[in-house]
Amino acid sequence: MTALMPSYELVRSRRRSLALIVRADNTLEVRSPLSLTRKQIEQFIREKRDWIDKKRQENESLIPVCQIAADQASRADRLIRERIVFLTWRHLLPAPGKIIIRDLVSRWGSCSRKGTISINRRCASLPEALLDYVILHEFSHLSQLNHAPQFWQLLNRYLPDAANRRRQLRRYHLIAV
């Protein structure tokens, strides 16, 4: 007896390879080249069923990070700003063009080409070590705007255990609500 085909969302585009994405809510997205048939796609999904199940199990251990209540926003912003000041002093960080703290749905932070650093307000809910990781990650982009080896070398100068903190951060999941 064959296992049931898991439900999935199919996204076709001019890509060259198949890709599976198991989202935090356990929905499955399949990204496919235009030329593949439904039969070929479903064969690929069957072959990757163990991987899909493993990813869905991993999702069970994710820690949700929800939007911060409006009456707590200024407190969260203050905590993040205080941490930025401390880390700037401790590591002699370069000055950004601007720092913005706001609620972001899909990322922990960002750094623009103009040197504007955005930090997700929800980072105030993270353990301090992970908040530091997000802040120092974005400040490292002021010197290296991509994720080239030089970027990771710089981040590792600030945080020798950056790789471990990055793995820990992956356990946290931003909830869109």
Solvent accessible surface area in square Angstrom, and as a share of the most:
residue,aa,sasa,rsa
1,M,243,1.08
2,T,111,0.65
3,A,73,0.56
4,L,159,0.79
5,M,57,0.25
6,P,13,0.08
7,S,97,0.62
8,Y,44,0.17
9,E,86,0.39
10,L,42,0.21
11,V,56,0.32
12,R,89,0.32
13,S,47,0.30
14,R,220,0.80
15,R,78,0.29
16,R,236,0.86
17,S,63,0.41
18,L,36,0.18
19,A,27,0.21
20,L,23,0.12
21,I,60,0.31
22,V,24,0.14
23,R,84,0.31
24,A,31,0.24
25,D,102,0.53
26,N,41,0.21
27,T,61,0.35
28,L,3,0.01
29,E,11,0.05
30,V,0,0.00
31,R,94,0.34
32,S,0,0.00
33,P,13,0.08
34,L,108,0.54
35,S,97,0.63
36,L,43,0.22
37,T,73,0.42
38,R,130,0.47
39,K,163,0.69
40,Q,91,0.41
41,I,0,0.00
42,E,44,0.20
43,Q,84,0.37
44,F,46,0.19
45,I,0,0.00
46,R,105,0.38
47,E,113,0.51
48,K,80,0.34
49,R,68,0.25
50,D,120,0.62
51,W,93,0.33
52,I,0,0.00
53,D,58,0.30
54,K,111,0.47
55,K,62,0.26
56,R,52,0.19
57,Q,134,0.60
58,E,76,0.34
59,N,25,0.13
60,E,131,0.59
61,S,75,0.48
62,L,47,0.24
63,I,60,0.30
64,P,83,0.52
65,V,8,0.04
66,C,76,0.45
67,Q,98,0.44
68,I,30,0.15
69,A,59,0.45
70,A,99,0.77
71,D,117,0.61
72,Q,72,0.32
73,A,20,0.16
74,S,76,0.49
75,R,155,0.57
76,A,8,0.06
77,D,30,0.15
78,R,133,0.49
79,L,82,0.41
80,I,0,0.00
81,R,110,0.40
82,E,108,0.48
83,R,42,0.15
84,I,8,0.04
85,V,104,0.60
86,F,75,0.31
87,L,2,0.01
88,T,46,0.27
89,W,183,0.64
90,R,144,0.53
91,H,42,0.19
92,L,155,0.77
93,L,13,0.06
94,P,53,0.34
95,A,93,0.72
96,P,31,0.19
97,G,64,0.62
98,K,117,0.49
99,I,39,0.20
100,I,48,0.24
101,I,14,0.07
102,R,112,0.41
103,D,42,0.22
104,L,27,0.13
105,V,79,0.46
106,S,98,0.63
107,R,133,0.49
108,W,41,0.14
109,G,10,0.10
110,S,29,0.19
111,C,22,0.13
112,S,48,0.31
113,R,213,0.78
114,K,185,0.78
115,G,13,0.12
116,T,27,0.15
117,I,0,0.00
118,S,5,0.03
119,I,0,0.00
120,N,0,0.00
121,R,46,0.17
122,R,1,0.00
123,C,0,0.00
124,A,24,0.19
125,S,70,0.45
126,L,12,0.06
127,P,62,0.39
128,E,103,0.46
129,A,42,0.32
130,L,2,0.01
131,L,3,0.02
132,D,11,0.06
133,Y,8,0.03
134,V,4,0.03
135,I,0,0.00
136,L,0,0.00
137,H,24,0.11
138,E,11,0.05
139,F,2,0.01
140,S,0,0.00
141,H,16,0.07
142,L,48,0.24
143,S,76,0.49
144,Q,46,0.20
145,L,69,0.34
146,N,78,0.40
147,H,101,0.45
148,A,28,0.22
149,P,94,0.59
150,Q,103,0.46
151,F,0,0.00
152,W,64,0.23
153,Q,108,0.48
154,L,22,0.11
155,L,0,0.00
156,N,65,0.33
157,R,175,0.64
158,Y,32,0.12
159,L,11,0.05
160,P,120,0.75
161,D,60,0.31
162,A,2,0.01
163,A,61,0.47
164,N,62,0.32
165,R,39,0.14
166,R,96,0.35
167,R,137,0.50
168,Q,62,0.28
169,L,16,0.08
170,R,142,0.52
171,R,120,0.44
172,Y,35,0.13
173,H,61,0.27
174,L,20,0.10
175,I,45,0.23
176,A,74,0.57
177,V,140,0.81
